[in-house]
Amino acid sequence: MKGKTTKKTLNEEVDDMRDEYDFSGGVRGKYAAQYANGTNLIRLEPDVLAVFPDSESVNAALRMVMRAGARAATMKVKMKRAS
């Protein structure tokens, strides 16, 4: 029958592990707390990455935008008070 699929029950286990995999020295949950705190990874598009090749340049640009935004907000408040 073409396109026939079979469902496996929850109790069936398929052993896909190769013999050369050895996790006997592994620690369960080693990074669980760090993962629970979340990450700050951000994916940059290729055109942005061409201009900002590292995190320092991205942070510097974002700080400049933050300062400009703060100045603009301060100017709006001053303009409202003056009128």
Secondary structure by P-SEA (a helix, b strand, c coil): ccbbbbbbccccccccccccccccccccccaaaaaaacccbbbbcaaaaaacccaaaaaaaaaaaaaaaaaaaaaaaaaaaac
